[in-house]
Amino acid sequence: MSSDGPTAPTTASAVIAASVAAHRDALVALRRDLHAHPELSWAETRTTEVVAARVAAAGWEVELLPQTGLVAELGPDDGEPAVGLRADLDALPVQEDTGHDWASTTPGVAHACGHDVHTTSLVGAALALAEVHRAGLLPGRVRLFFQPAEEVMPGGALHLMKLGRLDGLSRAFALHCDPAVDVGQVGLRLGALTSATDKVEIRLRGTGGHTSRPHLTGDLTFALAKIVTELPAILSRRLDPRAGVSVVWGIVNAGSAANVIPGRGLVAGTIRIRDAVAWADCEKLVREVVHDVVRPYGVTADLDYQRGVPPVVNEASAHHVLTGAVHDVLGPEAEVLAPQSLGGEDFGWYLDRVPGAMLRLGTRTPGGPTYDLHQGNLQVDERAIGVGATMLAEAAVRSLVTDR
């Protein structure tokens, strides 16, 4: 006897596709809600509550973290390691300038890095994986990380590590919006995808004096200028040039009068390094160089070196899982080679502990303008949400199958 009703999906991939399609409008609405109510790092209270309610309603075991953010688990508790999927919750201190009906309602705060898309994609993956589990097709346990404070250092990844929530993982996967890649395409890269990122702040102290008598005082301004030029030059010679070290200053400040040598000065910026080995050596070298540079000028340097994040290094087996998912679900033509970025991403801390990979999620409307991240005019083609949800859910299932 045949049935005229729809045939139930019989594979995990079919269940995922059907779930993402069924929830498409709800996910877009969720993204717009999160986008309209952005929250800064460590203040993602409403975002956490909204996400926790959606995930718990789908049957996930939800644990709210001590400050903000949450961890959720689902699947057979058979003692095997879980595969982890991560999204970040926080917005940026940026004024939005898009004109959308769902634009930020919080002055000076906006989802200008696409974390609302990351979070919504992971919620979509959670809904799909819950249906896979109900169908008896989830081969192991999945752990979701809705992580706070990705945009600050030290960030939420280290917080999760201290809480022990990264323990017991076999692999970890994440995605990041890429407004230079068309929606429907996914950027993949084996090996380093991002770079290590540190912050350095150097405060100089001297006696100060008149510019007519620099020999009687420490010429602090000249010493400050030497740091600005000499530190990048020396690091480029003392570290492996293949590491691609980049030192860029954001603050240079000293003095208030043309004829006065100031007694205080400040220079601050970021140091970005493509290679984890060179990153390990960098702080010690920076401290050595700074003190050597200023010593001849009779001033002293107080250096605050903030070690930020390691590079995101995509491991081979995890990269293979993502490649298979993209080719099988979206088609081989959907894969594009992602260049290594000098940007920092604290997902690198996850991959410092467990193998895993991050993909670049295309968010540009084909033929449309290319926006930049961390800008108030960032616009995202919302079809990317379904692609992101599908890729995260597929990565979890395929990783679990690989490990069995």
N, C-alpha and C positions, 0 to 999 in steps of 0.2 A: 504494500500500500504506500503510495507516494504522498508526499506532503507538499502543499502549495506554499508553505511558509519559507522564509529565508533559511539558508543552510548556515549552521553555526560554524565559525572559523575553527579549523582543526590544527593550526600551527601557532606557535607563539607570535611569529611575525604577522600572521593574519589577524590575530587578536589585537596586537599593538596598532596595526593600521586602522582597524575598525574603531577602536577606542579613540584614537587621535582624531579621526574624522568626526565621530559622534560628539566630541567635546570641543570641537574647533571654536565655535562661537563663545562658549563659556570661557575658554582659555583667553581669547582676545579680550573679553570683558574683564577678566581678572587682571590681565596685563595693564589695561587702561586704568583700573582702580588703583593698582600699585603705583603706576606712573603718576597719577594725580596726587598721591599721598606719599612722597618720598621721605625717607628718614636717613639721617647721617649715621656714620659708624658708631656702634655701641648704643644707638638710640632707636633701633628698628623694632620698637614695641608693637605697634599696630601691624606692621608687615608680618611679624612672627605670629601674631594672633590669627590673622587672616589665613596664612599658609597652614598653620597647625590645624585649623578647623577643616580645611579642605582635605588635607591628607588623612586626618583621623577619620573623617566621614567615609573615606574609601577603604578603611580597615587596617591602616598602618598603626603600629605601636609607636606613639609619639612621646618623646622626652623633650621637655622645654629646658634649655640650657640656663645656667645661673643668671646671666645678664640678658642677652637676647639671642635669637636663633634657636634652632631645634635640630634634633636627630630623630629619624624614624626608621623602623625596621619592619620587614615583612618576609615571609617565606618559612620553609621548614627549618626548625631549630635542631639540626642534626649534628651540631658540633663543628661543621665545616666552616672555613673562613667565609666571610661575606664579601660581596663586591660593593664598592662604594660609588655613589654618584653625588656630585657636589654642585651647588649653586651659591651665589653670594647675594646678600640682601640689601646692602647699603647703597645710598645715593651719594652725590657729590655736592660740595658747597658752590654750586654754579647756578646762575639765573637762567631759567629756560626761556627760549625765544623761538617757539615753533608755531604758536597760534592754534594748536589743537584744542578741541573741546575738552579733552582729558589732560591738558597740560598741568604742570605742577601747581598745586594750590598753596604751596609753602614758599614764601619769598626767599630767594637765594639758595634754594635746594632743588636739585633735579636729578633724574636718572639719566645722566649724560654719558654713562658708560655701558648702558644696556643691561644692567643687573636685573631690571624688571623683566626683561626677556629671558635671562638666565633662570630666574626664579620660576617664572610661568612655565618655561620648558620643562623644568624638573617636576613641577606639579603635574603637568601633562604626562610625563613619564611615570609618575607615581600612580595616576589613575589607570594608565594602560597596564602597568605591572600588576596592579591589584586584580584586574580582570584576567590577566594571564595566570595568576595564582588561583583564582576561583575556578578557572578552567582546568586546573591540575597540570599546568604546563611550565610552571616556574621551577627550574631544577635546583635551586639553592636559595640562600638568604641574600637579601639586598638591603643595604643601609644608605639612607639619604642624609646628606648634610646640607641644611639650609644655613649657611655660615654667615655670621655677622662680620662686619669690620674688615673687608678685604682692602679698602682704600687707604688704610692707615698702617703705620709701622710702630711697634709690632702689632700684627693683625690677628684676625679671628682664627686662622689656621693654627697658630701657636697655642691659642686658647684651647682649641679642641684637642690638640696633642697633650697638653697638660692635664686635661680631664680624662685622658685615656680613650677618647672616642674613636681614634684611628686604629686602636688595637684590634687584631683579628680580621684584618682585611686581606684579601688576596690580590685585588687590583682596585684602582680608583680611576674614575673618568669624570671629565668636566668639559664644558664648552665656553667659548667667548665670542661675543658678537664681532663681526668683521665688516664694517661698512664699505670696504673696498672690494668685497666679493658679492656677486649677485645672489639673491635669494634662490634657494634650491640647490646651491652649490655649497660644498664643504671643503675647507682648507685643512689638509693633513700634512704632517711633517714628522719624519723619524728623527729622533735625537732632540737637540735643544730647540725649543719653540720660542721661548722668551729669554730674558737675560737677568742676571743677578742685579739687584738695585739696592744701593745703600745711600744714606744721607750723611753729609758731613757739615759740621758747623765749627768754624774756627774763630775764636775771639782773641784779638791781640791787645796787649797791655804795655804801655810805656810811660815815660815821664811827661811827655808832651813838651811843647816849647814854641819858639818863634821860628818862622821859616827862614829868617836871616841867620840863624845859628843852628843849622842841622847837626853840626859836629858836637854840639853840647847837649843833645837830646837824642833819643832813639827815633829815627825817621819812620814812624809807624805806617804812614800812608804808602811810602815806598816799599816797605816790607809786605804790606797787604797786596800791592800790585805784583810783587814778585811771586807770592803764593798763587795768585790768579793765573799767572802765565807759566810758572815753573812746575807746579804740581802736575798739570796735565802732560807737560813735556817729559818730565822725569818718569812718570808712570808708563808712558808709551815706550820708554827705553828699558825699564827695569822689569816690566811684565811681558810675557810672551805676546808679540804683536797679533798673533792669531786669536787672542782672547778678545780683541776689539774693545779695549777699555775706552770709555767716554766720560769725561769730566765736564760738567756744565754748571756754571754758577748762576744762581737765581737771586742772590743778595750780595751786594758789595756796598759797604757803608762805613764811612769814617769822616769825621770833621764837619764843621759848619762855617768856617771862614777860610778865605784863600791864603791868609798870612799866618795861620796857626797850624802847627803840627799837633794833631789830636793825640790824646792819651789812650783812646779806646777805638777799636775798629772791629768790624765783623765781615766775614765772608762765609757764605753757605751755598750748598748746591748738592747735586747728586752725582754718584759714581755708578756707572752701569758697565757690566762685564759679561761677555757672552759665554765665558767658560767657568765652570765651577772650581777647577783647580786654581786658576789665577785668582778667583774670588776669595779663596781660603787664605791667600797670601796678602791680600790687598790692605787690610786695616793696619797691620804691622808696618807695612812699607809707607803708607800715608803718614802715620805718626812720625816715623823716622825722617821723612822728607820735609815735612812742615817745620819741625824743630831745627833741622839743618839749614833750611832756607832763611828763617828769621833770625838765627843766632848772630850773624854779622852786623845786624842793624840795631842791636841793643834793646830789643823788645822780646816779650815772652808770649807764647801761644798756649791757650787752653783749647783743647780739641775735643769735641763731642762727636764721636763716630757711631752712627746708628746703623748696625747691621740689619739689612732689610729682608730680602727674600732671595733664595737661590733661583737659578734658572728652572723653568719647567722643561724637563727632559723626558720626551716621550719614549717609553721602553718598547722594544721590538715586538713582543707578543701582544701587548696592548694596542700598539699601532696596527698590527695585523687584524685584530678584532674590529677596530674602527674601519679599516679599509674594506674588510669583507662586508660590513654593514652598509657602508656607502654604496659599494658596487652592486650588492644584491637588491637593495631597497630603492635607491635613487638612480642607479645606473653608473657605469664607469665614467661617463662624461661629467658627472657631478663632482668628481674629485678634482681639486686644484692644489698645486703645491703652495703651502703656506711659507712665506719667508720667515727667518728668525727675526723677532722684534727685539728692540732694546728696551721695551717696556717691561715692567716687573709684574708678577702675578703670584700671590701667596699660595696658589695651588702647587707651586714648586715645593713647599714644605711637605705636602702629602706625598709627592713623588720622591722625596728624599727618604721616606719611610717605606713605601710600598711601590711596586711597579704600576704604571698606569699611563694615561695619555689624555691630552686635551685637544679638542678640535676647534677650528675656526668656523663659526656659523655665519654664512652669507646673509646679509640684511639689506643689501642695496636692491632697489627696484631696477630690473634690467632696462638700460637706456636712461635711467634717472641720474641725478647728481650723486657724487660721492661725498658723504659727510665725514667728519672726523670725531673720534671719541673725545670725551671730556670737554665738549663744546656745547653751548646752550641750544644750538640749532639742530642737534642730532635727531635724525628721523630714521625710523626702522620700518621696513616692509614686514607687516605682521604675519605674513605667511611663513616667516622664519620660525615662528613658535612651534608650528606643527612639525617642521623639519627637526628642530632641536629636541622636541619631546620624543620623536621617533628614534632619533639616533641614540639618545641616552638610554631609552628602554631596550633597544636592540643591543647596545653595548653590554648592558647588564646580563641579559639572557645569554648572549653568545660567550661572554667571559665565563659564566658559570658552566656552560656546556663544555668549554675548552678545558676547564679545570677538573672535570669529572672523569 
